[in-house]
Amino acid sequence: MTICAMDSWVAAGCPPSLGTLTHHHHSFLQFLPGLLTLLWLPISLAHHGPLPWVDPNTQTSRNLRCYSPEEIPLGQVPLHLLARTAKWEQALPVSLVSSLEATAGRSRRHKELPTKTQCPVLQPKQILEADIHQRSISPWRYRVDMDENRYPQKLAWAECLCQGCLNTRTGRETPALNSVPLLQSLPVLRRQPCTHHPEPGAFAFYTEFIRVPVGCTCVLPRTAQ
């Protein structure tokens, strides 16, 4: 007479017990979601095709959606791509552009001289009403960077005014510290010509991460002074 153990019913040729079947049923259910995901993924990728939000280094222009100049005028992007970048307006390089252009317009109307680019002298009396970029011991100014093949086309670009930093006692530049830009990684849309498209002037869009200087700070020099 054969005695069947719960964990050896297959080897002994014994009929499985109810507890054994329940154990194997639960094990199968644990792996079921993973198996369904593996089956669904190739079908989904084949259905949707290549993504329009791609890097040109990994996708050729054959896989990109091409647009004619009549469809998308210069300076505009497709609405479905613009919806993904709704948070652009919250980024400092984008939000500052309008105020910088307004300030430049007032300066032109009043025939004011352009902002000086040399390292300033820190004036304690002027600090109370100055902005952060003017109160910093590594001061900077902003300019509007323009690129027609990029979206957003205009970005506020910070430029350090000093090679060194300002001494808080004398207010003058000292080489004991170095001024360096602070960089922010920002995703932008870049226009790319469609070389395989029959219509001349056709182009596509792809994403590119650029590093935008948003301010300046003081650091120790790499070499001793």
HELIX and SHEET records of a PDB file:
HELIX    1   1 TRP A    9  ALA A   12  1                                   4    
HELIX    2   2 LEU A   18  HIS A   48  1                                  31    
HELIX    3   3 SER A   61  ASN A   63  5                                   3    
HELIX    4   4 LEU A   79  LEU A   82  1                                   4    
HELIX    5   5 ALA A   83  GLN A   90  5                                   8    
HELIX    6   6 LEU A   92  SER A   95  1                                   4    
HELIX    7   7 VAL A   97  ARG A  109  1                                  13    
HELIX    8   8 PRO A  124  ILE A  127  1                                   4    
HELIX    9   9 ILE A  132  ARG A  135  1                                   4    
SHEET    1   A 2 TRP A 140  MET A 146  0                                        
SHEET    2   A 2 LYS A 154  CYS A 160 -1                                        
SHEET    1   B 3 ARG A 150  TYR A 151  0                                        
SHEET    2   B 3 ASN A 178  PRO A 193 -1                                        
SHEET    3   B 3 PHE A 203  VAL A 219 -1                                        
SHEET    1   C 2 CYS A 165  LEU A 166  0                                        
SHEET    2   C 2 GLU A 173  THR A 174 -1                                        
END                                                                             
